[in-house]
Amino acid sequence: MKSAAIRTSLDLPRDLHRRLHEAAARKGCSARNLILTSIERAVAEAQPVRSARRLKLDPPLIRPAGRHIEVTNEEAYELIELP
């Protein structure tokens, strides 16, 4: 066991304990590994899912009024007085 691990114990019904060891044998892993994998999956599924949707501004939500002015960065820096 890793030094950063915490030991815990669970009381399992006999039938579940037997089925756990059978399932681990079928998968070719230990019961401990099967339990850890299942817990990790359950914890990952319980994490809140953040929406990947973002507001797209192309085209703009509100059309600009008046004429369209094209200014390069260099021209903008010439028009703005910076300290």
Summary of the structure (lengths in Angstrom):
residues: 83
radius of gyration: 29.9
end to end distance: 61.0
largest distance: 80.1
contacts: 93
relative contact order: 0.05
helix: 45%
strand: 0%
